Amino acid sequence: MTTKIDPTNVMKTVQDAVEQTRATFESFTKASSEAAQQSYQQIFGSAQTQMQKATVDAQKGYEELAKFQKETLDAVTESGQLFAKGAEAMGKRAATFAQGAMEQAMAHAKSLMSAKNVNDVMELHTSFLKQTYEKTVAEANALQTMGVKLANESIVPIKSKAEAAVTKFVKAA
């Protein structure tokens, strides 16, 4: 018994098989493409998120650095202004002292001219030298005290900024 094969049925079966293979291939291709796209999005999405975060962190760091530099410059400027005021006050005091010393020396010279004898000259001159020495030592001590105070006061803005920076960086570490 031989079976007769109907060419129309064979063609239909082949066409169905081709269509099924094409559909399976398209389904496989679509699923592979979607899986690849998801992997791509996960990998590069994560990388993009990390890059965005790094960019934000870098911008924040730059802004903090710029703020720190401005605050440091402000502290140095304030320190310089305090020092300039203090130095000016010391200079005025020294000039006033020098002017007073000159006036006293002129008055002493006049008193020496009016002395009646050598003993009077020696007494006037000894007294003048003693007073001049005591006033000069007192003035030097006063200027030294002013200088120490000036140094301590003018360094405060810079010292405060440095302490704040150390505290911040130690806290960050």
Beta strands, then each sheet from edge to edge (+ up, - down):
end
